Amino acid sequence: LSVGALVALGVRSAGVRRVVALEPPLVMSKLWPLAPALRSRWRDDPASRPFIEAVFGVRGETAEERTFFHLFEGAPPVDVVAGEVALYPERPLQRFPSLLDAPERAWLAERAGVSLKIAPGAGHNIHVFAAPFLIEVLLAALDKALAASEP
């Protein structure tokens, strides 16, 4: 989920037959719902600064772009699950929207080896707001991974 999905996408091992990536944030400059918390954490928790700078590009009130499309190069088959609640436009929300914007979804949908799935009614926290849908995705991914490994 989220940055953890980016980590999973970066793993290269013969033992990894398929990745299920929930809401991998691919363009960090678009993460407007997280920006205030990231700036605050950077300011108030110096131990977190290296991580926040490296992953999100946030350094105080400024930010340097970080994108993670390259993690799909050489990756095993990937099921990307995005929440249905759109990232833009910026607006007040009760909970986080999806962190994957329309252009990134289009890129994923066209990418060979990637299956894009949209979790109905969910934003970023798919495991909380679309758990039954996620279970279906996980079981299907497991079936595909096991089928690919059988002679």
N, C-alpha and C positions, 0 to 999 in steps of 0.2 A: 504494500500500500504506500502510495506517495513516494517519498525519497527511498523507502525500502524497495519499491518497484524498480527504481533506477539501479539500485544495487543488484537486484536479481537480474536485470537486463545486462549488466556488465559481467556476469559470471560466464566463464567459458570453461566447460568441463564436459567430457564425454558422458558423464552421469546425468547431466541436465538435458532432458529430452524435450521439455516444453516449459515455457514460463507463462504464468498468469500474472499480469501486471495491472494492479488496480490504481487508476488515476496517476500514472507517472507524469509529474509536471515537466513538460519538455521545454518550455520557454519561461525562464524565471522572471523576466521583466513584466510578464502579464499577471503575476500573482498578487493583484491588488488586495484581496482579502487578507493575505498574510503580511503585507508590507509593514503596517504599523507594529505588529508584534515582533517581526524580525528586527526592525530598527531599535525597538525598545530592548530586546534581548541582547543585541550587539552592544548597546550602550551600557546596560546594567550588569552584564555577565561576561567579563573579559575572557573567561575560559571557553565560552561558546564562539568567540569571534572567528577563529580559524575555520570552523565548520560552516558558519553562516557565510563567511566570505567565499570559501571554496565552492560551496554548493549553490547558494542563492545569489552570490555576487554583491551582497549588501555590505556596505562599509559605512556605518553611521547613517547620514542622510543621503548618501550617494549610492549608486549601484552600477555595477558593470554587468553587461549581459552574460548570461550563462544559458546554453541550450544543450540538450542531451539527445538529439536525433542520432548521433553517431553510435549510441549504444545498441542500435538495431543492426548495425553492420556485423555480420558473422554470428548473430544470435540464433538460437534454436527457434522453432516455431513459437509465436507469441500470441496469447489471447490478451488483448488490452480491454479492460473494462472501464468505461467512463460513465460518470453520472449524467443523468438527463438534464439536470438543472444547469442552464447555460452560465458560463463564466461572465460574459458581458451582456448587457451594459452594467457598469458599476452601479450598485443600488444597495439600500439597506436590506439585509437578509437575516432571518432567524438562525440559519446555519450556513456553512460554507457551500458555495456552488461547486460544480465540477471545476477542476483546475486545468482542463484541456479545452482550449478555445476551438472554434470552428475550423480555422486553417490547419491546426495540428490534427484534428479529427479527419479532415480530408486527406492529409498526408498519410496518416495511419491506414485509412480505408483503401488507399491505392498501393500500399506497400506489400510486396510479395512476402508470404510467410507470417503476415499479421492478420489476425481476425479481430475486428473492432466490435465490441458489444456495448450496448447502452443500457444501463441499469435504470429502469423506470422509477420515476419519483425521487431518485437519489441525487445528491450533490457529490461532494468529495468523499464522504464517509459511507461508502457503499455497504460495507460490512454491517453497519448499524441500520441503515434505512432501506436496504434492499437485500437482506440476508437470504431469503428464499431464492431469489434470482442468482445470487452469488453461489449458492450451493449447487444450483444447476450448472453454472459455468464451470465450477471446479470439478464436478463429477464428469462432465463431458471432456474436459481437458485431461483428466486422469485416464479416461477410456482411450483417448487419442494417443497419449504418451505410452500407455501399455500396449496398444495395438502396434505402434511403431517399433516397439522393442521385441515383439514376438516374431519368430522365424516364419 
